[in-house]
Amino acid sequence: MRRDDYSGMDGSGSAHLRLLRAASDLVGGDGELARRLNISAALLGRYASGQDELPRHILLRAVDLILEERDSRFGLLDGTSGERTGAGDSPS
């Protein structure tokens, strides 16, 4: 999907599209994002273009992917159980 496929809409739709774009960028592209969301690339394209409404469960999974990527990049996961460590906690 091309960058301009994430066309802007007003209101929350715009935020949803920006979120999908950010998730795609973080995980390595639209194909990988579709795989991680367990949807087809065609369906991701419809969500990204605003053609279909993004379901809440897909939106929340995309948020989870962004947070997981952020945490893994900044070492916020303990590396063993996938649990987040507190700010002052040291990994076990």
Stockholm file with secondary structure:
# STOCKHOLM 1.0

chainA/1-92         MRRDDYSGMDGSGSAHLRLLRAASDLVGGDGELARRLNISAALLGRYASGQDELPRHILLRAVDLILEERDSRFGLLDGTSGERTGAGDSPS
#=GR chainA/1-92 SS CCGGGSCCCSTHHHHHHHHHHHHHHHHTSHHHHHHHHTSCHHHHHHHHHTSSCCCHHHHHHHHHHHHHHHHHHTTCBCSSSCCBCCTTCCCC
#=GC SS_cons        CCGGGSCCCSTHHHHHHHHHHHHHHHHTSHHHHHHHHTSCHHHHHHHHHTSSCCCHHHHHHHHHHHHHHHHHHTTCBCSSSCCBCCTTCCCC
//
